[in-house]
Structure formats: structure tokens, C-alpha cells
């Protein structure tokens, strides 16, 4: 676990940024522009400290302009990363005002790289340092980030400083954030959850119906965010809660219930209905597997996960593992592999994980054999992790019975005869597996039995170690 960066450590880096040593300056520059998520509390504290002593307004604007021009830009509205110009300016001057303007630029670069809502909500704290000086850099940041900044922008609408609010207004127009219905359609689940919480935190009336529409979302991350956000609306949200009762449950909520009680009952009923649907699909999958219907079982399990992607339970994982067995019974190795992989992903800490991974190794071994390669290691992994794998035991036993150590003799003739004997024995073993696999397998091994240069050619077989 990475140690949390402190405000003093950031201050030390800023002093190094003003060093006469170019190498030290470069290291400080690169570190300040790539601080980790663990540094967010220190960045917040540092931005508060920076507000206590600022350059004159005209000097602040002039320095940001110098940084920008050092990148080669000649237009104030160029979409460039102004922080790229810092090293060149520091090569000429390193006074206190230069450092006071360089540091916020590099901290903003770190915030953009972290790119979580917690990080991006600190951008307005940079913009408020020097009134009007940071307007264009705030806009450049939004254009670089796009929708990832949506939640931070929505929260900034209620920022205590006018610079943050103005940034939010411009950004909202630029990214078309003022139409909640359209916005949610283009967001990734994590960003969507953050936006829903942002609407709740700012009690955005225009977005309240959109927030309510996600209270039964199959994705837990989104569903929990929507429910928490709707609670933030308080009494104002009771009408949306009652509407969801009618739409989703087909009944009216008790008008005597408080807004809080209404939400509690709504969420309880929605959860019960969702779990009932999931249980029905699990029963359907179980029945299909009992009948040996791998396809029907897999379709039911996929429908189950579509309704409840977070249904990470032992029971669901076991059903997927059983589906893997059913697919192997019909020699559908690709589908079997997918089923076993899902079992492991759904329940990574399950007590049966080792056996499922062994089955995966067995599928890999059989798949390789069908392509003409005998993968001994995969069979060994399968046999070791799953003692019930009789096929693995058969393959290994057959090879071990034939590949016994052969005594070598100093006599040249005996050495040749020994090499020929090993090759003949292995041809016999491989011939048996040729009939099983209906192919011409090659024994894959990293070690080779030494063969004399004048021994009869055996170029069409790889000897096992």
C-alpha cells in the first residue's frame, strides 16, 4: 500500500523545482505533475496554503502567458498543456512568483491524471487562486477531460467561489450537461454513478426524475448511487418515489407514509422482486443442467447476470462450473472454457476454485491435443488440482509407463540401441493417443533425450524429458 503524500513533501518538491540544478528541477517537475490518488488530501491542503500569498494579478497573467508561449503557442485559446512550458521558463528565472504559478499548474496536471471525481472537484480550488487568470486553463482542462469531469462540474455549480461557479456554467454548456436524459446515455457506469450522486448533492430538480429512473438499475454501483441521491432530495423526492411505486410495482404507495418511509418500502419491494426473478433463472439453469442441456442453462445464467451483474455467489459460480462440464460432454471446449472462467471470476474465493482452475487446465490440454500437441504440463496441473480427472490420470499413466529410465552403456552399439528403444516405445504410446485424438500429436517438452549423431533419424518426434 502506497504511503500517503504529505503537504510538506509537496512543499519540498516545489523548492526543488526552483533548484539551480537542471536535473533536480526536472525530477521535481515530473513528480509534481504525476502525484498519485493518495496525495489528494495533501493537494487540497496545499491549494489552501497557496491562497495566502499570491503574485499581483497582472504578474499572474503574465507568467501563465509565458508558460504557454514556451510551448510554442501564440494564441490564448490554443488547446495546449501550458504546464509543458514550465521547464523552459524555469531555465531562465526561478523566483518566488514563478514557483507560485508553476505549482498550481502541475497540481492541476496531477488532478487530471488521477481523473476521479474526488480529484476533479479540486480544479475550482486552483481556479480561485488568481481571479480571471486561470479562466482559459480551466477551460482547457475541461476540453481534455470531457465527460469524465461531468460530476465535478455539476458539483461546482454550488461552489462557494465565483470562479468555480463560472467554470461550471461554461463547462456545462460546452459538454451539454444541461440535458440529464441525454447525458446519462453516454456515461460509463462509474461516471454515471458519480453524476447521480452529484445531482443529489446539489438537489438538481431538473435531474430528479432521471435519478429516480435508476433506483432499480441492475448494476449495484449505479443503483446504490441513484438511491442515495434520491434520498438527498428529501421531501422533494417523495413524488418521484410514489411514481416509481406505480411504474415498477403496479400499486400506489401509502399516502400517509413519510418521504423516508416511502423510499424504504420502495427499495425493499424492488429488491425482493429482483431477487425473485434471479432465483427463477437460477432454478431454470439448474433444471436445464439436470437434463444435460448446456445451451439452455447458459442462456438462463447469462440472463441472470444481465438482471443482476453483482450476483457473485457460490451458487451461481457452481452453476457455471456445471455448465462447463456439460459443454465438455459435447466437446464444446471454447464454451466450456468460458463457463469455467466465469465460475472463477464470480466467486474467486470459493472453496472449489482450485478444482475449477484444474478443469480449465484440462480444457486447455484437450484443446491442445486436438491441434496435435500433447501438453503434459496442462494435464499435470489438471490432475493435481482435480483428482477426479480420470482422463488426466490415463494420459499421464500411459506416458510414465513407457518413458522409463534407460541405462546407457559405454559400448557405442548399445547406446544406439537404447536411443532406438526409447523412440520405439514413445512411438507406441503416441500411436495410442493418435487414435484417441484423431490427430498427430506432438509431445511438447523443454528437455530432449540426447541422440548420437550417427543414430537412425528420429526427426518426426520430440522426446520427453
N, C-alpha and C positions, 0 to 999 in steps of 0.2 A: 504494500500500500504506500503510495507516494505521500511524503510529508507535506503538510500544508505550508505554502509560501507565506511569509510574514511581510508586513508593511516595511519593516526595517530592511529586509532583504531587497525589496524593490528600490528603496532609497539608496542602498549600496550600489545597485546596478546603475542607477541614474548618475551617481558620482563617477562610476567607471565610464559612463557614456561621455563624460567631459574630460577623460584622461588624455594626456599628451601622446600616449602610446596608441597607434592606429589599430593594432591587434586587439588590445583591451577594449577599445571603443567598439570594434566590430562584434566582439563576443557579447558585450552588454546590449548592443543594438539587436542582435538576433534573439537573445534571451527575452528581452522586454517585449518583443513582438510575437512571442510564441509561449506565453505563460499558460500553464495548464488550468483545467477547471478548478482544481483545489486552490488556486490563487484568487478566486473571485472575492472572498471577504477582504483580502489584502488590497485588491484593486479598488474596491468600494471605499475602504478607509483611506487609501492614498488619494483618491479623487476628492475626498472631503478635505484632506490636508492641503491639496493644491489650491483650493478656493481661497485660502487665507492670504496668499501673496501672488498677484498676477502682474504681467507686464502691462504697460499702458495700452489702451485699446488699439491705437494706431500701430504700435510695435508688434502686437499680437497678429494683426492682419498682415503686416509686412513680413514677418517671419514665416507664416503659413504660405504666403506667396513665394518666398524664397525657396522653401522646401519643394513647392510644386514646380517652380521653374527649373530646379535642379534635376527634375525627372525628364526635362525636355518639353514640358507643356508650356504653351503660350496663351492658353485660354482659361479663364477662371472656371468654366463649366466643363472642362475636359474630364472624362471618366478615367482618372488615374489614381493610383495609390500614392498619395502625397508623402507617405512615410518612406517611400523609396528614395526621396531626395535628402533625407536626413544625413546620411554619411558624408555626402559631398559638402553640405553646409558646415558640419562639424569639423571637416578638414580645414576650414578657414577661420571659424570662430567657435568658441566653446564657453561663452559667458552664461550667466545665470538665466537670462531671458530665453536664450536658445534652448537650454535644457528644460525650462518650464513649458515650452511649446512642443518640444520633441517628445517628452514623456507621455502626454495625453494621446498623441498620435499613435505611439507604439502600444499603449494600453488599449486603444480602440482596435488596433490590429489584432491583439490577443483576443479581445471580446468577439470579434468577427470569426476568428478561427475556432473558438470554442462553440459559438453559434447556438447555444441553448437559450431558451427564453430568459433564464436567470442571468445569463451573461449579457444578452442584448438589452435588457432593461437598464443596464448601466450606461448605455450610449448617451441618453439625455444628461447624465451626470458629467459627461465630457462636454457636451454642447453648452451647458450653462456656465462653463468656466470663464469664457470671454464673450460677452454679448455680441451677437452678429458675426463674430469672426469665424465661427465654426459652421455656419449655415451650409455652405457648399460641401464640406467634408461629411456632415451628417447625411446629406442627400446622396453623396457618392456611396456611402456605406449602405444605404437602403437599396440602391440600384445593384450593388454587388450581392447583397443577401437575398433579395426577392422575398418570396412568401415565408422564408424561414424567420423573418423579422415580424410577421403579422401579429403575433400575440404581444410582443414587446411594444409595437406601435399602438395597438388597442389600449394597452395599459397606460401608455404615455399620454393618452388623451386627458387623463386626470392628473398629470404630473404637476407638482407644486410650482415648478418654474415655467415661465412663459416660453423659454427656448425649447423645452421638452414638448409642450403642447403644440407649438408651431411646427416642430419636426413631425409630430404625429399627424397633424392636419395635411401637410404636404405629402407625406408618405402614404396616407390613406387614399388620397386622390390618385397618386402615381401608381399604386399597386391595386387600385379598385377594391379596396377593403370595405367600402360602404354598402355593398350588397351582400349581406350574410349568406343568403341562399346560394349564390354563385361561388362565394369564397370557399365554403366547406367542400364543394365538389372537387376542388383541385388540391386539397391539402393531404399530405401524408398523415397516417394515424397519430403519430406523436405531435406533429404540429397542430392537427385538428384538436386534440385534447387540450393543448396549451391555449388555443384560441377560445375554446368553450369556457375554460376557466377564466380567461381574460374578460370575456363578455360578462360572466357572473360577477367578477371582482369590480367591474365598472358599472354593473347594473344597466347594461345597454338594452333599453326597451325594444329597439328595432330588431335585436337579435334573439329576444326571449323565446319566440315560437320556434326558431331554429334550434336553440339549445334544448328545448323540450322534446324535439323530434328525435334526439339521440339517447333518451333515457333508457331505451331498450335495445341499444346497439349490441350486436353480437360480440364486438371487441370490448373486453373488460376495460382497457385503458380509456377508450372513448366513452363508454357507458358510465364509468365512475366519474369522469370529468363532467359530463352533462348533468349527472345527478347532483354533484356538489355545486355546480354553477347555478342550477335552478333553485337550490336552497338559498343561495346568496341573494336572490331576488326577494326573499321573504314573502310578505303578504301579496306583493305584486304578482308573484308567480302562481298563486292559487288558481287563477283562471286557466292557465296553461295546464296545470296538474289535473284539473277537472276535465279539460278537453282530452287529455291523454287517457283518462279513465274511459271516456266514451269511445274513443277511437280504437284503443287497444284491448280493452276488456269488455266492451259492449254493455256497459252499465254506467249509471250515474254515481258519482261519489256522494257520500252523505254531506248535505249542505251544512250540517251542524259541526262538522269537523273543522278544526283549525287548519291553517295552511300547512303547518308542520305535520299534523296527523294525516292530512290528505296525502302528502308526499310519502310518508312512511308506509301507508297502506298500498299506495300505487306501486311502490318499489317491491314490496313483499309479494303482491299479486303477480307482477311481471316476472319476478324471479321464479316463482312457483310454476307459472305457465311455461317458461323457457326450459326449466329443468324437466318438466313432464315431456315436452317434445324431444328433448335429448334422450330421456330414458326410453321412449318409444323406439327411437332409432337404434339405440344400443341393443334392445330386445330383438329388433328386426335383424341386426347384424349377427347376433348370437344364433338365431334360428337358421339363418342362411348358412352359417358355418357348420352347424349340425347336419345340414343337408349336403354339405360339400360344395355349396355354391359360392365360390370365391368372388366372382364378379358382383353378385348381388350384395354380399357382405361388404365389399369395399365401397360400393356406391352408398350404402347406408352409413358407413363410417365417415365418408367424405362429407355427406350431408350433415352428419352430426357435428363435424368440426366447422362446417360453414355456419351453423347456427351458434355454436359455442366454441370458438377457436381456443379459448383458455381452458377447455375441458381436459386438463392434464392430470389424468387419474390412472391408477393402476388398472382399473377395469378396462378402460379404453385402450391402453397400451397392450394388454393381454389379447384383446380382440384383434388388434392389428397383427400381433405375432401369430395368432391362429390363422389369420388371413394369409400371412406369409407361407405357412405350412400348406394351406390349401392351394396356393398358386404353385408351390413346388411340386405338389402332387400331379399337376397338369403340365409340369415342365415349363412354366412361365417364369423364368428366372428374373427378368427385369422387374416384373410386378412383385415378385417375392422379395427382391432386394429393397424395393420402395417400402413395402409393408414393414419389414424388419427395421429399416431406418426410422420410420415413423414411430414405431414402438419405443425405440431408444430415445428419440427426441422428446416424446410426450412424457415419459417417466424416466429421466436419466438417472435417478437414484433408486430405481426399483430393484428389489432383491433378485429379479430374474434378468437383469441387464446383461450379465456375463453370458448367459445362455443365448440371449437374442443376438449378441455380438458374435458368438460362436456360429450361430445359424447364418449370419451374414458372411462369415468366412467360408462356410460350406457352400453357399450360393456362389461366391467368387471362385472357389475351387472347381465346382461343377461347370461354371461358365467357361473357365479357362480350359478345362478338359474338352469341352465341346468345340473349342477353337484349335485343339491339337496340342495343348500344353498341359503337362501334369505338374500342378503347383503343390508340391509336397508341403510347403510351409503352411499354406492355407488349410490343407486337410489336417495338419498337426494342430493348428490353432482351433479348428472346429472340434476335433476330438478331445482336446484338452479342456475346452470350455463347456462342452456338451457331451457327457459320457453316453447319452442315449443315441448318438450319431453312429449307427451301425455301419453305414456306408463308409464313413471316415475310417473306422476300425478295419474294415475289409481292405481298403486301399493300402493302408499302412502295413497291415499284417502281411499282405501279399508281397510287398516290396522288401520288407525286412527279412522274410523267409528266404528270399532268393539272393539278396545282396549281403551274404555272409563274408567275413574277412577271409582273404585267400593268402596262404603262406607263400612267400616268394623264395626262390632258390637262386643260388649263385650261378647255376647252370643256365646258359642262355636259352636252351631249348625249353626248359621248364618254365622260365619267365614268359616266353612267348605263349606256351600252352596255358599258363594262368590267365594271361590277358584275354586269350580266346575264350576260356571257360567263363570268365565274368561276362564278356559280351554276349555269349550264347545264353547264359542264364537270364540276363536282362532282356534279351530279345523274347524269351519265352514269357516273361512277366508282362512286357509291353504288348505282346500279341494278345494276351487275355484281355487287357484293357482296351485294345483296338476294337474287339468285339462288343465291349460294353458301350464305349463312347461312339462307335461307328465313325471313327476318325483316326488320324495317325498322330497320336500324342507325342510330344517331345518332353522328356524329363528335364525340368528346369532345375539347375543346381549351380552353385558358385564354385564348387570344387570338382576337379576331374581326376579320375584314376590314371596314373602315368602309363603310357603305352610306348613300347620301344619303337624307334624309327623304322625298323625293318619288319615290324609286326604286320599281319594282314590288315588292310584298311578297314576302319570302323567308323567312317566319316558320317554315317547316317544315323548315329545315335549318340546322345550325350550321357556319359556315365555318371551315376550319382555318387556323392561323397559318402 
